[in-house]
Amino acid sequence: CGDCGLKLWGITPARPYANRRLTKSQRTVNRTYGGSRCHACTRNRILRAFLVEEQKIVKQVLLEKQRAAKKEAKAQKKGGKK
């Protein structure tokens, strides 16, 4: 694995010349980051990406709430002077 250094299961160890002659199913694993990351690191990367996206969405929602509150306060201030 490129992140944690574990041996990748399902991949035949071979030198570059011999690796070219192997079938694709022997060279890689059928998942995201199949030939370079283990299952645990793949899971962590996907989870981290998901949490980053969720954090962006939450940040945007909070910003919209603050803008709405400011607008409402401004409207009440204007209406109160009449």
Rosetta blueprint (number, residue, H / E / L):
1 C L
2 G L
3 D L
4 C L
5 G L
6 L L
7 K L
8 L L
9 W L
10 G L
11 I L
12 T L
13 P L
14 A L
15 R L
16 P H
17 Y H
18 A H
19 N H
20 R H
21 R H
22 L L
23 T L
24 K H
25 S H
26 Q H
27 R H
28 T L
29 V L
30 N L
31 R L
32 T L
33 Y L
34 G L
35 G L
36 S L
37 R L
38 C L
39 H H
40 A H
41 C H
42 T H
43 R H
44 N H
45 R H
46 I H
47 L H
48 R H
49 A H
50 F H
51 L H
52 V H
53 E H
54 E H
55 Q H
56 K H
57 I H
58 V H
59 K H
60 Q H
61 V H
62 L H
63 L H
64 E H
65 K H
66 Q H
67 R H
68 A H
69 A H
70 K H
71 K H
72 E H
73 A H
74 K H
75 A H
76 Q H
77 K H
78 K H
79 G H
80 G H
81 K H
82 K L
